Amino acid sequence: MLVTNMSGTTLIRENTLLPAGLTIESEVFLPGWRVVKNLDGSALARSIEGANWNFFYLAGEIRATVLGRDRSGTLQKAVKRILAKQEEQFNSLEITRVVLKRFLSIPFMLIVAAHSRHIQQGICLVPAKDFFLGTTVLAAPESRLSSDREQRRAEVISKPHTALVSSS
């Protein structure tokens, strides 16, 4: 397969939780990442959403440019550069554009663009490491409080609050 035909291809981080009953054919693309073989990005999204899970598409294109010919090694090098730019909390990546530049009909540069994707059951895109139940918000120092009303407000702010996320 030519690397320029890779638009719409989805990579999933190994050990990513997937909905029960979802069958995906994949193979190793890079260490820790698998390429989905039987579904493109939109078909995979329909399958995941059909199981009442969410497949988030994050704005902000990530690009990489690599010198080389129309070969899979060149594509792997470009995707490796994109993954280095991607935030670690996201478990998927969709290749949205692959352009091969030529000079005198000789391919010499590959430009790859991708978007971060994330598969999860919940509806809120909140990284697990940033979500703490019962965290406290520190109040302003007392020296800055000028009235009883502001002191009561600071007491309310400093009490722990719990967030509830519905997965229905």
N, C-alpha and C positions, 0 to 999 in steps of 0.2 A: 504494500500500500504506500502510495506517495504521501509524504508528510504534509503536502499542501491540501490533502483531503481530510485533515484532522479537525476542521472546524466543527464544533458541536460535540466533540469528544469530552467525556467526563472522567476525571481521575478521583478516586476515593482513597482516603487514608486507610491503611490496614487496621483491622480491629474496630472499625466504626460500627456502631449499633445500627441495624437496619430493621424495618418492619418485618414481623413474622409473615412468612409466605411469599416474600419478595425474592424471586430468583434472578440473580445477576451473573452473567458470564463475565469473568474478568481474568486478566493475567498481569503479572508483575511488569511494571513500567520502569519504576525507579525503586530503590530500597525504601520500604515503608509506604509505597503508593501503588495502587492497582488501576489499570485502565479498564473501563467498562466496554465490553465488546458488543453486546447484543442490543444496547439501547443508546440513543443519542440523548443529549441534555433534556430536551422537552419530553421525550417518551419516558425517561427516568423520573422526571418531575411528576408526570401524570400517574405513574405507578406508585410513587411514594405518597402523593397526596390522596390517591385512591385508598390507601391503607390508613387514612386519617393521621398521617405524619406530615411534617413540613420540610420543604426543600428550599431554603432561603437562597436568593440571588442577591449578592451584595454589589452595590454600585461602586464604581471606581475600577477602571480597567488597569490591569497590571501588564506591562510589556517588557519584552526582552529581545535583544538583537544579538545574533550569533553569526560569525563568519563560517561558511561551509556550504556544502552542496545539499541537494534534496535527498537526505538520508536520515534514517531514524536516530542515529547518534547525534546529529546536529539538533534534531528536535528535542532529544532528551537533555542536551546541554542547555537549550533555551528554557525548557520547563523547569530544570533544576534552578536556574536563575530566578524564574518567576516564583517558585516555591520558597526561595530564600527571602523574597520580598513580602510574601504572604504572611499574615498573622497566624500563629500556630494554633489558635483556638478553633479555626475552621477546618472541617474534615473533608472538604471536596473542592475541586477546581474544575471549571469548565473552560476549555480552549474555545475562544470565540472567533479568532482570526489567525490565519497563517499565510504569510506573504513571502514569496521567494523573489528576491531581486536578482536581476541578470545584467551582465555587462558583456556586450558582443555575443549574446546568446549563451553565455556561460554563467550558470548559477553561482553566486558567490556569497549571498547574505540571506539569512532567514530571520524574519520578524514574526514573533508570536505574541498574541494578546490573549489574556484570559481574565476571568472573573472568579472571585472566591464564591463558593457555595457552601451550604451547611445543612446537614441532615439531622433532624432531631424530632422528638415526639411533641414537645411543648411548643406553644405559640409565640413565646417571647424569646427573641434572640439575645440571650444574656449568657456570656461565658460562665461556665461553672466556677472558675476560680474567682470571679468577681461577685458572686452571689452568695451572701451570707445572711442567714436568718437571725434576727435579733441583734443586729449591729446597732451601736449607739452613735449618735451624732453629738459631737462635743459642742457645748454652749460657748458663747463668747465670754471672755474674761470678765469677772465681776466688776473690775474697776471701770469698765466702759458702760455698765448698766446704770441708768440714771433714775429710773422710777420702779415702783412696785410692779407695774404692768409688764415692763421689760424683764424683770426677774422671774415672774410667773411664766412668761413666754419661754425663757431660757430653761426653766425646769421642765416644761413640756417637751421641748426639743431634745433635752438630754436623756429622756426616758427611752428605753429600747422599744422598737416597733417591729412587728413581724409582717413580712410580705407573703401573700398567698398567690400562687400561680395556678390557674386552672388549666387542665390539659384536655378539656372536652372539645 
